[in-house]
């Protein structure tokens, strides 16, 4: 998990996927086991806008969701 503009890791984000929950580590990395099929994913963090997506998991093996990005709630003036 990284911030959209700076590409910095986002630690402490809560990731909910198919009723399971994980928290990103200091490097913005998380792991959660989900069943095959379409999975809804929601990421929340108090300093960032919520991120919601769905993924189609097609195999029962480790699935790399790639780099998810969130946008900061802080706006430059």
C-alpha positions as CSV (number, residue, x, y, z in Angstrom):
1,X,0.0,0.0,0.0
2,X,1.5,3.3,-1.1
3,X,0.4,6.9,-1.1
4,X,-0.6,7.9,-4.7
5,X,1.5,11.1,-5.2
6,X,4.6,10.4,-3.1
7,X,4.7,6.6,-3.5
8,X,5.6,6.3,0.2
9,X,4.5,3.2,2.1
10,X,1.3,3.5,4.2
11,X,1.7,1.6,7.5
12,X,-1.3,1.0,9.7
13,X,-4.0,0.9,7.0
14,X,-6.8,-1.6,7.7
15,X,-7.5,-3.9,4.8
16,X,-10.9,-5.8,4.8
17,X,-11.4,-8.5,2.2
18,X,-14.3,-11.0,2.2
19,X,-14.9,-10.6,5.9
20,X,-11.2,-10.9,6.8
21,X,-9.0,-8.1,8.1
22,X,-5.3,-7.3,7.9
23,X,-3.2,-4.3,8.8
24,X,-0.4,-3.0,6.6
25,X,3.1,-3.2,8.2
26,X,5.8,-0.5,8.2
27,X,6.4,-1.2,4.5
28,X,2.8,-1.0,3.5
29,X,2.6,-4.8,3.0
30,X,-0.3,-7.0,4.1
31,X,-1.4,-10.5,3.7
32,X,-5.0,-12.0,3.9
33,X,-6.3,-15.3,2.9
34,X,-9.5,-15.2,0.8
35,X,-11.5,-17.8,-1.1
36,X,-11.5,-18.0,-4.9
37,X,-14.0,-15.9,-6.7
38,X,-14.8,-12.2,-6.7
39,X,-13.6,-10.5,-3.5
40,X,-14.5,-7.0,-2.3
41,X,-11.6,-5.1,-0.8
42,X,-11.8,-2.0,1.3
43,X,-8.8,-0.1,2.7
44,X,-9.2,2.5,5.4
45,X,-6.8,4.8,7.3
46,X,-7.6,8.0,9.1
47,X,-5.2,10.1,7.0
48,X,-6.3,8.8,3.6
49,X,-9.4,8.5,1.6
50,X,-11.0,5.0,1.6
51,X,-10.1,2.7,-1.2
52,X,-12.6,0.2,-2.5
53,X,-12.2,-2.3,-5.3
54,X,-13.0,-5.9,-6.2
55,X,-10.7,-8.6,-7.4
56,X,-11.3,-11.9,-9.1
57,X,-9.2,-14.6,-7.5
58,X,-8.9,-17.5,-9.9
59,X,-6.5,-19.9,-8.2
60,X,-5.9,-21.3,-4.7
61,X,-2.3,-20.1,-4.4
62,X,-0.7,-16.9,-3.2
63,X,-2.2,-14.0,-5.2
64,X,-0.3,-10.8,-5.5
65,X,-2.8,-7.9,-5.6
66,X,0.0,-5.6,-6.9
67,X,0.5,-2.1,-5.6
68,X,-2.6,-0.6,-4.1
69,X,-2.6,3.2,-3.9
70,X,-4.5,5.6,-1.6
71,X,-4.8,9.3,-1.7
72,X,-4.0,11.6,1.3
73,X,-6.8,13.6,2.9
74,X,-4.3,16.5,3.1
75,X,-4.6,19.0,0.3
76,X,-1.8,21.4,-0.7
77,X,-2.7,25.1,-0.7
